[in-house]
Amino acid sequence: MVDGVTRFPFDDVPPGYRALADGHGLEGPDGTRLLYARPAATAAPDATTVPDVTATPEAAASPAGPYDIVLIDPLDRPERIGLLRRAGLVADGTQVVAVGLDHRVRSEEELSRRLALWGVRAVPDGTTLDTALAVPPASQAPAQPRRTLLLGGSRSGKSAEAELRLAADPYVTYVATGSRGEGDGEWAARVRAHRERRPAHWATVETTDLAGTIRAATTPLLVDGLGTWLAAVFDECGAWDGDRAPVAARCDELVAAWRGTTQRIVAVSDEVGMGVVPATASGRAFRDELGRLNERLADESEYVALVIAGRPVRL
């Protein structure tokens, strides 16, 4: 119920009110606006749009600017929040309020953590939301760390955690440092699974010039991952059985770029300190170099976590 005079869906509104977004949004006599972002499962399956407003996010926009209140189920494809921000429908002063919360997340603590990452707040059932009491941006979305390093073993969930941390950002560049898996069906399947899981509106850059990419970044970056990057650098420098000084120089360059970044960056890396000792000298050299790189980047990071069985443990 809005203002005690009209109910959702807003398809038959009283004088002075205006329905927006095919009846999912409402503008009041004072110009304040509310949007209910319907669940993605009830909308068109086009993943490149915001299915919970109209055909495209731009179709829900108006010269009035962003909505004052947005009601959304944040656990149902949280990247929709990023799309709403990208379209200008959610701004710093917008109250983004969670609806439809249930037991899809393992605990209240984990739910609170995710909502804080996405700039969403939860309120008890029956709460009256007042646009005049808009949540200040600083308390709605606590400042996120500029540099985040996520370590973990194979299949630990570290990549999924990295994606979760940036899911609600309007612009993200995914930096893929590994090969596409040509000639290796199993690796190609992994790459495909990662690609299909990522939000469709994210940009993707495939490169081993990681330091240059960080220095030139104009959006938050997700780097996945440092282990494949270092392996590619070993290949490029012929360092498996040769001079490894060029590898050390590339690592120095990366650490300097990481230290000086002006954009948020989340990087995924393999934790190499808990596995078996490699049987070859080149394998041991790679393990040692990656371990040193992880340690150096951790020293320059505001947030570092070890991801185990899908759960991040802050270090």
N, C-alpha and C positions, 0 to 999 in steps of 0.2 A: 504494500500500500504506500503510495506517495502522497504526501501532504494531506492524507485522510480523504482524498477525493477521487483517486483513480488507481486501478490495479494493473499489474502486468498480465497479459501483453497489452501494450499501449496502442490499441487499434481503434479505440473510441474514447477520445479524451475530451474533457470539458473545455469550455471557452477559456482562452488565455494560455492553454497548454498546446504543445506541438509534438506529435509523434515523430521519431527519428529512427533510422536504421530498421525499416520494415517492422516497426512496432516494438523493437527491442531497446529503443532509446526514447528519452523524454526530455523536453525542454520546458521549464516552468515559466510562469509569468515574469519572474525576476531575471530570467536568462540563464539560470543554472541548469546543468544538464547531467543526466544519468544514463548509463548504458548497462544493460544486462548482456554479457557475452555468453550466448547459449553454448552448451557443450558441443564440442567438435563432432561428436558422433551423430548429432541431429542435423548437421549441415552438410553442404556439398563437400565431397572428398578431395577438393583441390588443395594440396598442402602448401601451395605457394601463396595462398591468400589468408585473410583472417576470416574463417568460415562462420564465426559467431557474430558477425555484424551483418554484412550483406555480401554481395558477390566479391567485392574487393574492399580493403580497408579505406581506400580513397572514397568509396561510395558512401561511407558513414560519416565522412568529414564534412565540415561546413565552415563558412567564414567565422563562425563563433569560436573556433579553435577547439582545444581539447575538452573532454568531459570533466566534470567536477568529481563524479563518483563513477567507478566502474566495478561492477560485480562480476566475478569470474571464478570458475573452478580452476585453481592454479595447478592442480595435479593432472588435469586433462590437457596434455601438451602445453607445458609452460612457455614454449616458444611463442605462443599466441600473444603473450604479454609483450614480448619483444616486437612483434609485428604491430601491435597497437601503438607502441611507443614510436616505432619507425614511421607510422602513418600520421603521427602528431595527434592521435586521439587520447593518449595518456602523456601527461607532462609532469614536471616535478610537483606541482600542486594538486595533482589528481589523487583522490583517495582510492586506492586499489584494494578492494575488500574481497576476501575469500568466501565463496559459497560452495556448498556441496561437499564439504570435507568429510572424509570417512576413514576407513582403516587401510587405505592403499599404501600408507607410509607406516613404517614399523613402530613408531613411538611418537608421542607428543614432542619430545625433545628434537627428533629428526624433522618433524613437521615445522617446528618453529625455526630451525636452522634454514630450511629451504625457503620458507616465506621471507626470512630476513635477506637471503641472497637475492630474491626476486623483487623486493620492495613491495610486498603484499602484507596486509595485516588481517588477522582473524578476530572476529567479534562474537560474543555469545548470541545465540538465537534470541530474537525479539529486540535486539539493539536498534535504537533509533539513530539513523545517520543524518547528520546535519551538515549541509554544505558550508554553513557559516563557521563551522569548527574544523576546517580542513587541517589535515595532519601536516605539520611543517616537514619539508623534504628531508631535513637532517635526521629527524626521528623516524620518518617513514622508511627510509632506506639507509641504514648505517653505511658509512663509507667502507667500500670493499678494498682489500689490499691491492696495491699496484702490481706487485710481483708475487705470484703463487707458484710453488713447485710441488707437484704431486708425484710421489715415488710409489713403486709397487712392483710386485712380481707379475709374471705372465697370468693373464685372466684374473687379475685382482680386482678389476672394476675401476682402475685409475682413469681410463679414458672416459668412461661414463660419468665419473665424478667431475672431471674437467668440463664436460659438456653441460652438466647440471648447473655448475657455478655461473656459466655465462648464458644460460637458456633464455633469460628474460631481457637480455641486452638488445637494443634495436639494431646494432651493427656489430658483427663479429667477423674476423678473418681467420679461417682455419688454415694453419700452416702444416701441410703434409710433407714430411721429410723422407718418407720411405718410397720404395718403388711401387708401381701399380700391380706387380705380381705377374708380369708377362712370363709365361712358361711355368708358373707355379700355381696350380689350381687352388691349393689350400690357402696360400698367402693372398691370392686374388679374392677368395671368398671372405677373408678377414677384412680386406680393404673395402669390399662392397658392403659388408655389414656396417662398418663405421660410416660409410657415406650415406647409407639409407637411414641411419639413426640420427644424423645431424639435421638441424633445421634447414629447410630448403632455401631460405633466404640468406643464409650465411655465404660469404665469399670464400673461395678456396684458392690457395696458392701452393703450388708444388715446387719446392726449391730446397737446395742445400746451402744457399746463401742466407743463413739464418741471421747472422749479425746485421747484414744489410737490410733484411726484411724488418727487423725490429727497429732499426734506426729510421726507416721510411714509413713506419706504421702511422695510420691516421684513425684506426679503429682498434678496439680491443683484439688481442691475438690469442688463439689457442694453438699451442705448438704440440704436435703429437707425431713423433716423440724424439727425445734427445738420444736415445739408444740407436735408432735407425739413422739419425743424422750423423752421429759419430762413426757408425759403420761406413756410411757413404763418404765421409771425409777420409777415413783410412783408405778406401778404394781410390779416391781422387788423388791422394798424395802418395800412393804406392807404398803405404807405411806398414802393411802387414809383415813384410819381411825386410823392409828398408828403413830409411831415415824417418824417425817419428817427430823430428823437430817441427816440420810444417803442421802436424796435427796439434802440437802444443800451441803454436801460434794462432791457429784457427780457434782453439778453445779460449785463448786470451782475448781474442777479438769478440767472441760471443759473450764472455763475462762482462767486458766493458760495455757492450751494447745493452745487456740486461740491466746493468747498474744504472745506465743513463736513460732508460726508456721513459717516455712521457705518457705512454698508453698502458692500460691494464694488460697484463699478460699472464696467462696460465699455461704452464708447461708440464708435460708428462714425461717421466723418465723411469728407467728400469732400476730397481734397487739390486745392486750386484753383490752386496756384501754377505748374503746369506745362502749362496748357492755353492755347488761343488767347485773345487779349484780346476780351472780349465787345464786340459791335458797338453796343450801346445803353448809355445812361447808367445805366439801372436795372440792367442786367446787370452792369455794372462795379461798381456800388454793392453788389450782392449778393455778388459775388466778394470784394470788399475786406472786407465785414463778416464773411463766413465765414472768410476767412483770418485776420482779427484774432481771431475767436472760437477758432479752432483753436490759435493761438499762446498765447492766455491760458489755455486749458484744459490745454495741454501743460505750461505752467509750473507748474500745480497738480497734475500727475500723477506717480505713481511709475513708470509704465511707458508709453512711447509708441513706436509702431512704424508704419512705412510698409509696407503690404502690396502687394507687386508680384508678379503672376502666382501668387498663392496663397501666397507666402512672406513672412513678416513679417521686416522688417529693423529692428532696434531703433535708435531715434534717441537 
